[in-house]
Amino acid sequence: MVKRKHEAKHVADRASGRIILAGPEEIDATQPLLGILIDECGWKADQIVSRPKQWRVPVHPSGNRSWPVDVAIFNKPKNRRSPEHVVAICECKRPDESSGVDQLKVYLDREPHARVGIWFNGVDHAVVYKTQIGYTVAPLGTPIPGPQDPIHLGARPTLLTYPALREAPSLVPLFKRIRDRLAAQDTNVNRDEEILPDLSSLLLLKILDEQANKLSPRRPLSFQAKGEDRRATSQHIRQLLATELAKHSDVFGATELRLSIDDESTAYIVEELQNYRLLSNSIDSISTAFQVIRGKAYKGEEGQFFTPPSVVRIAVSAVGPTSDDRVIDPACGSGSFLASALNTVFNGLKTIIGEDTAEYGTAKRDWSTQNLYALDKDAVSVRLTKGTSD
């Protein structure tokens, strides 16, 4: 259960853009959910009805009384506020899944055209599908649906493949949710310096799995949940980590590695990451998101202070590295300078050689393996840099 700590304050609603007086559940859950729907899932703000004038569902089929719902989603912007075109109803007021799902079923009963319900408490979520015989709660790990996703449970694929992964415009909110959930609920760790090594290992494991399956569109990905059994998912991922560590000890920077986080947290991270294609993001977006969740206290204790991405881009642009240069960063952090230099050099090679040639791929590999160097005293930073620059 998520504890609501905030006092009411004025914020800008993510969908309407209007200034509203927001209570704890609005700040902790509703506004973050709107961010997920718009930034991660791909819904347009003008397809969504939220505050200040919320969508209302009737208490009874006949009668004047109605209930406001936290968020309603419509199939097209032009059909917003049309009862015949409601796609989904979202509930954020109930902090626990059981009561949230029950409330969604009540709302969906009164909205005959809505097919999907979404519950979110700021950390965890559940997806409820309306069926011909009632309601079905989707399996753990089912992502919050976007406009491109089927609204019927039976249409979802059973195993994830690389082409089925969705792009995440920003990884920052996703990483923040993972960090906050582990800090609040993990039974083994609760400090950033304890969480981050395991998170970086799982992040690298996810990237390696995508790289291994990128050219095999029908092969199921290894980095995915094992149904409803979170302990089985955790055991599967821990075994996968041991297997990949044996093959890529140089990338992980270790020959032996054990996760400290508990089984619930391991499975939660997999469920949150498994549906996104990390390789489709810009080369420095992962390191940028990772920097955000490291925490000021952790960075201060270690003497680590990360350069803002805008400053990195300006600095690298001023230097202007080319394929004739050798680049070294003696305090690489999470690899922002290296990633930016890599982008600059690759863009130069693309101009000279052309992108759609075998020679371009060979030139990229040769330059990055022979001319790119990094050092850092922090093992987590080195691991992350290797993963995002591979």
Buried (B, 14 or more C-beta within 10 A) or exposed (E): EBEBEEEEEEBEBBBBEEEBEBBBBBBBBBBBBBBBBBBBBBBBBEBBBBBEEBBBBBEEEEEEEBBEBBBBBBBEEEBBEEBEBBBBBBBBBBBEBEEBBBBBBBBBEBBEBBBBBBBBBBBBBBBBBBEEEEBBBBBBBBBBBEBEBEBEBEEBEEEBBBEBBBEBEBBBBBBBBBBBBBBEBBEBBEEBBBBBBBBBBBBBBBBBBBBBBEEEEEEBBBBBBBEEBBEBBBBBBBEBBEEBBEEBEEBBBBEEBEBEBBBBBBBBBBBBBBBBBBBEBEBBBBBBBBBBBBBEEBBEEBEBEBEEBEEBBEBBEEEEBEBEEEBEBEEBBBBBBBBBBBBBBBEBBBEEBEEEEEEBEEBBEEBBEEBBEBEBEBEBBBBBBBBBBE
